[in-house]
Amino acid sequence: MLPSREMYILITDDFDMYARVNIHMGLYKNCLLSMYAIGIDVQHASCKYSKNGINYSNQS
């Protein structure tokens, strides 16, 4: 059985900078860490998180 895959969609207010990252770790903070790691300014970015069909976001 394959492990569940969690999808983090990283969106910034810079229309030229979009990134979609598949992360297998279950911690929500990894989404923000990944934004930082690929050079997205987390102060101007949102992190939308989907797991098992349920969506979460760090910005409402």
N, CA, C and O atoms as a printed pandas DataFrame, in Angstrom:
     atom_number atom_name residue_name chain_id  residue_number  x_coord  y_coord  z_coord
0              1         N          MET        A               1    0.839   -1.191    0.000
1              2        CA          MET        A               1    0.000    0.000    0.000
2              3         C          MET        A               1    0.879    1.248    0.000
3              4         O          MET        A               1    1.798    1.372    0.809
4              5         N          LEU        A               2    0.590    2.159   -0.904
5              6        CA          LEU        A               2    1.384    3.380   -0.985
6              7         C          LEU        A               2    1.048    4.315    0.167
7              8         O          LEU        A               2   -0.105    4.388    0.593
8              9         N          PRO        A               3    2.045    5.030    0.675
9             10        CA          PRO        A               3    1.743    6.026    1.707
10            11         C          PRO        A               3    0.889    7.140    1.123
11            12         O          PRO        A               3    0.948    7.422   -0.074
12            13         N          SER        A               4    0.092    7.773    1.985
13            14        CA          SER        A               4   -0.733    8.870    1.494
14            15         C          SER        A               4    0.164   10.001    1.043
15            16         O          SER        A               4    1.163   10.307    1.695
16            17         N          ARG        A               5   -0.182   10.613   -0.052
17            18        CA          ARG        A               5    0.618   11.719   -0.567
18            19         C          ARG        A               5   -0.078   13.024   -0.216
19            20         O          ARG        A               5   -1.261   13.213   -0.498
20            21         N          GLU        A               6    0.672   13.910    0.400
21            22        CA          GLU        A               6    0.138   15.192    0.802
22            23         C          GLU        A               6    0.592   16.240   -0.203
23            24         O          GLU        A               6    1.759   16.273   -0.593
24            25         N          MET        A               7   -0.322   17.085   -0.614
25            26        CA          MET        A               7   -0.007   18.089   -1.617
26            27         C          MET        A               7    0.003   19.469   -0.979
27            28         O          MET        A               7   -0.965   19.886   -0.343
28            29         N          TYR        A               8    1.099   20.154   -1.160
29            30        CA          TYR        A               8    1.214   21.533   -0.709
30            31         C          TYR        A               8    1.305   22.413   -1.957
31            32         O          TYR        A               8    2.174   22.196   -2.801
32            33         N          ILE        A               9    0.433   23.387   -2.081
33            34        CA          ILE        A               9    0.479   24.305   -3.211
34            35         C          ILE        A               9    0.906   25.667   -2.684
35            36         O          ILE        A               9    0.236   26.261   -1.839
36            37         N          LEU        A              10    2.017   26.144   -3.190
37            38        CA          LEU        A              10    2.602   27.382   -2.714
38            39         C          LEU        A              10    2.299   28.485   -3.719
39            40         O          LEU        A              10    2.642   28.368   -4.896
40            41         N          ILE        A              11    1.660   29.551   -3.259
41            42        CA          ILE        A              11    1.252   30.624   -4.164
42            43         C          ILE        A              11    1.724   31.951   -3.580
43            44         O          ILE        A              11    1.478   32.237   -2.408
44            45         N          THR        A              12    2.391   32.752   -4.381
45            46        CA          THR        A              12    2.807   34.069   -3.924
46            47         C          THR        A              12    2.044   35.138   -4.680
47            48         O          THR        A              12    1.368   34.851   -5.669
48            49         N          ASP        A              13    2.154   36.375   -4.209
49            50        CA          ASP        A              13    1.511   37.473   -4.919
50            51         C          ASP        A              13    2.367   37.961   -6.083
51            52         O          ASP        A              13    1.997   38.921   -6.758
52            53         N          ASP        A              14    3.496   37.320   -6.324
53            54        CA          ASP        A              14    4.301   37.567   -7.519
54            55         C          ASP        A              14    3.811   36.582   -8.579
55            56         O          ASP        A              14    4.038   35.377   -8.467
56            57         N          PHE        A              15    3.143   37.099   -9.604
57            58        CA          PHE        A              15    2.499   36.219  -10.574
58            59         C          PHE        A              15    3.493   35.375  -11.367
59            60         O          PHE        A              15    3.113   34.396  -12.009
60            61         N          ASP        A              16    4.771   35.763  -11.316
61            62        CA          ASP        A              16    5.782   34.990  -12.032
62            63         C          ASP        A              16    6.347   33.855  -11.193
63            64         O          ASP        A              16    7.123   33.040  -11.693
64            65         N          MET        A              17    5.969   33.798   -9.939
65            66        CA          MET        A              17    6.553   32.791   -9.055
66            67         C          MET        A              17    5.468   31.878   -8.496
67            68         O          MET        A              17    4.759   32.230   -7.553
68            69         N          TYR        A              18    5.356   30.704   -9.098
69            70        CA          TYR        A              18    4.446   29.679   -8.587
70            71         C          TYR        A              18    5.252   28.407   -8.379
71            72         O          TYR        A              18    6.172   28.115   -9.143
72            73         N          ALA        A              19    4.907   27.660   -7.354
73            74        CA          ALA        A              19    5.582   26.377   -7.157
74            75         C          ALA        A              19    4.598   25.385   -6.578
75            76         O          ALA        A              19    3.806   25.714   -5.695
76            77         N          ARG        A              20    4.655   24.194   -7.075
77            78        CA          ARG        A              20    3.853   23.104   -6.516
78            79         C          ARG        A              20    4.823   22.022   -6.068
79            80         O          ARG        A              20    5.667   21.562   -6.837
80            81         N          VAL        A              21    4.685   21.629   -4.816
81            82        CA          VAL        A              21    5.657   20.718   -4.231
82            83         C          VAL        A              21    4.931   19.546   -3.574
83            84         O          VAL        A              21    3.994   19.743   -2.800
84            85         N          ASN        A              22    5.362   18.348   -3.884
85            86        CA          ASN        A              22    4.872   17.170   -3.176
86            87         C          ASN        A              22    5.794   16.887   -2.001
87            88         O          ASN        A              22    7.008   16.757   -2.163
88            89         N          ILE        A              23    5.209   16.794   -0.830
89            90        CA          ILE        A              23    5.989   16.553    0.377
90            91         C          ILE        A              23    5.398   15.337    1.074
91            92         O          ILE        A              23    4.182   15.240    1.239
92            93         N          HIS        A              24    6.252   14.416    1.480
93            94        CA          HIS        A              24    5.761   13.189    2.090
94            95         C          HIS        A              24    5.723   13.263    3.609
95            96         O          HIS        A              24    5.175   12.366    4.250
96            97         N          MET        A              25    6.290   14.309    4.201
97            98        CA          MET        A              25    6.250   14.444    5.646
98            99         C          MET        A              25    4.937   15.091    6.054
99           100         O          MET        A              25    4.366   15.886    5.307
100          101         N          GLY        A              26    4.467   14.748    7.237
101          102        CA          GLY        A              26    3.135   15.155    7.636
102          103         C          GLY        A              26    3.038   16.487    8.362
103          104         O          GLY        A              26    1.934   16.906    8.709
104          105         N          LEU        A              27    4.152   17.166    8.605
105          106        CA          LEU        A              27    4.077   18.392    9.376
106          107         C          LEU        A              27    3.708   19.568    8.495
107          108         O          LEU        A              27    4.319   19.794    7.450
108          109         N          TYR        A              28    2.698   20.317    8.928
109          110        CA          TYR        A              28    2.219   21.451    8.132
110          111         C          TYR        A              28    3.303   22.485    7.934
111          112         O          TYR        A              28    3.370   23.114    6.878
112          113         N          LYS        A              29    4.166   22.677    8.943
113          114        CA          LYS        A              29    5.190   23.710    8.842
114          115         C          LYS        A              29    6.173   23.420    7.710
115          116         O          LYS        A              29    6.860   24.331    7.248
116          117         N          ASN        A              30    6.252   22.169    7.258
117          118        CA          ASN        A              30    7.162   21.861    6.159
118          119         C          ASN        A              30    6.807   22.627    4.892
119          120         O          ASN        A              30    7.668   22.880    4.050
120          121         N          CYS        A              31    5.532   22.995    4.761
121          122        CA          CYS        A              31    5.136   23.766    3.591
122          123         C          CYS        A              31    5.823   25.125    3.599
123          124         O          CYS        A              31    6.369   25.556    2.583
124          125         N          LEU        A              32    5.796   25.795    4.744
125          126        CA          LEU        A              32    6.450   27.093    4.844
126          127         C          LEU        A              32    7.961   26.959    4.718
127          128         O          LEU        A              32    8.611   27.804    4.103
128          129         N          LEU        A              33    8.525   25.896    5.299
129          130        CA          LEU        A              33    9.957   25.673    5.177
130          131         C          LEU        A              33   10.343   25.447    3.722
131          132         O          LEU        A              33   11.407   25.884    3.284
132          133         N          SER        A              34    9.483   24.766    2.974
133          134        CA          SER        A              34    9.770   24.517    1.565
134          135         C          SER        A              34    9.715   25.805    0.759
135          136         O          SER        A              34   10.517   26.003   -0.154
136          137         N          MET        A              35    8.773   26.683    1.093
137          138        CA          MET        A              35    8.721   27.979    0.414
138          139         C          MET        A              35   10.027   28.725    0.633
139          140         O          MET        A              35   10.597   29.291   -0.299
140          141         N          TYR        A              36   10.490   28.720    1.868
141          142        CA          TYR        A              36   11.734   29.406    2.184
142          143         C          TYR        A              36   12.899   28.779    1.417
143          144         O          TYR        A              36   13.764   29.485    0.898
144          145         N          ALA        A              37   12.912   27.454    1.352
145          146        CA          ALA        A              37   14.024   26.738    0.743
146          147         C          ALA        A              37   14.143   27.028   -0.752
147          148         O          ALA        A              37   15.248   27.043   -1.295
148          149         N          ILE        A              38   13.004   27.259   -1.423
149          150        CA          ILE        A              38   13.067   27.529   -2.857
150          151         C          ILE        A              38   13.009   29.020   -3.153
151          152         O          ILE        A              38   12.836   29.429   -4.301
152          153         N          GLY        A              39   13.155   29.834   -2.102
153          154        CA          GLY        A              39   13.365   31.256   -2.324
154          155         C          GLY        A              39   12.108   32.096   -2.424
155          156         O          GLY        A              39   12.149   33.196   -2.976
156          157         N          ILE        A              40   10.981   31.603   -1.898
157          158        CA          ILE        A              40    9.765   32.402   -1.911
158          159         C          ILE        A              40    9.668   33.171   -0.598
159          160         O          ILE        A              40    9.837   32.598    0.479
160          161         N          ASP        A              41    9.398   34.457   -0.690
161          162        CA          ASP        A              41    9.257   35.286    0.498
162          163         C          ASP        A              41    7.982   34.890    1.229
163          164         O          ASP        A              41    6.881   35.160    0.750
164          165         N          VAL        A              42    8.124   34.250    2.389
165          166        CA          VAL        A              42    6.951   33.724    3.079
166          167         C          VAL        A              42    6.054   34.832    3.624
167          168         O          VAL        A              42    4.898   34.576    3.961
168          169         N          GLN        A              43    6.567   36.056    3.717
169          170        CA          GLN        A              43    5.720   37.158    4.172
170          171         C          GLN        A              43    4.707   37.558    3.106
171          172         O          GLN        A              43    3.707   38.210    3.409
172          173         N          HIS        A              44    4.963   37.170    1.856
173          174        CA          HIS        A              44    4.066   37.533    0.760
174          175         C          HIS        A              44    3.584   36.284    0.045
175          176         O          HIS        A              44    3.401   36.280   -1.172
176          177         N          ALA        A              45    3.381   35.230    0.814
177          178        CA          ALA        A              45    2.985   33.966    0.209
178          179         C          ALA        A              45    1.931   33.297    1.064
179          180         O          ALA        A              45    1.852   33.518    2.273
180          181         N          SER        A              46    1.128   32.483    0.420
181          182        CA          SER        A              46    0.168   31.670    1.145
182          183         C          SER        A              46    0.526   30.209    0.951
183          184         O          SER        A              46    1.160   29.834   -0.035
184          185         N          CYS        A              47    0.118   29.407    1.888
185          186        CA          CYS        A              47    0.382   27.984    1.814
186          187         C          CYS        A              47   -0.945   27.260    1.893
187          188         O          CYS        A              47   -1.613   27.284    2.927
188          189         N          LYS        A              48   -1.322   26.625    0.819
189          190        CA          LYS        A              48   -2.550   25.842    0.813
190          191         C          LYS        A              48   -2.181   24.365    0.883
191          192         O          LYS        A              48   -1.328   23.885    0.137
192          193         N          TYR        A              49   -2.828   23.670    1.777
193          194        CA          TYR        A              49   -2.462   22.305    2.112
194          195         C          TYR        A              49   -3.672   21.412    1.946
195          196         O          TYR        A              49   -4.753   21.707    2.454
196          197         N          SER        A              50   -3.479   20.313    1.228
197          198        CA          SER        A              50   -4.569   19.377    1.006
198          199         C          SER        A              50   -4.143   17.990    1.447
199          200         O          SER        A              50   -3.095   17.483    1.045
200          201         N          LYS        A              51   -4.981   17.383    2.286
201          202        CA          LYS        A              51   -4.706   16.008    2.695
202          203         C          LYS        A              51   -6.028   15.273    2.817
203          204         O          LYS        A              51   -6.956   15.737    3.480
204          205         N          ASN        A              52   -6.098   14.129    2.172
205          206        CA          ASN        A              52   -7.300   13.288    2.227
206          207         C          ASN        A              52   -8.554   14.072    1.833
207          208         O          ASN        A              52   -9.626   13.879    2.405
208          209         N          GLY        A              53   -8.400   14.951    0.855
209          210        CA          GLY        A              53   -9.547   15.701    0.356
210          211         C          GLY        A              53   -9.947   16.884    1.209
211          212         O          GLY        A              53  -10.937   17.550    0.908
212          213         N          ILE        A              54   -9.196   17.165    2.277
213          214        CA          ILE        A              54   -9.510   18.306    3.135
214          215         C          ILE        A              54   -8.466   19.388    2.884
215          216         O          ILE        A              54   -7.264   19.123    2.906
216          217         N          ASN        A              55   -8.935   20.603    2.649
217          218        CA          ASN        A              55   -8.027   21.702    2.350
218          219         C          ASN        A              55   -7.809   22.587    3.569
219          220         O          ASN        A              55   -8.732   22.871    4.333
220          221         N          TYR        A              56   -6.558   23.015    3.729
221          222        CA          TYR        A              56   -6.191   23.913    4.812
222          223         C          TYR        A              56   -5.389   25.063    4.203
223          224         O          TYR        A              56   -4.828   24.921    3.116
224          225         N          SER        A              57   -5.334   26.184    4.888
225          226        CA          SER        A              57   -4.518   27.294    4.405
226          227         C          SER        A              57   -3.995   28.072    5.593
227          228         O          SER        A              57   -4.640   28.134    6.639
228          229         N          ASN        A              58   -2.811   28.672    5.428
229          230        CA          ASN        A              58   -2.291   29.500    6.508
230          231         C          ASN        A              58   -2.806   30.931    6.393
231          232         O          ASN        A              58   -2.528   31.769    7.251
232          233         N          GLN        A              59   -3.555   31.206    5.329
233          234        CA          GLN        A              59   -4.189   32.512    5.165
234          235         C          GLN        A              59   -5.645   32.280    4.811
235          236         O          GLN        A              59   -5.947   31.493    3.914
236          237         N          SER        A              60   -6.542   32.948    5.495
237          238        CA          SER        A              60   -7.963   32.727    5.236
238          239         C          SER        A              60   -8.445   33.599    4.098
239          240         O          SER        A              60   -9.621   33.549    3.737
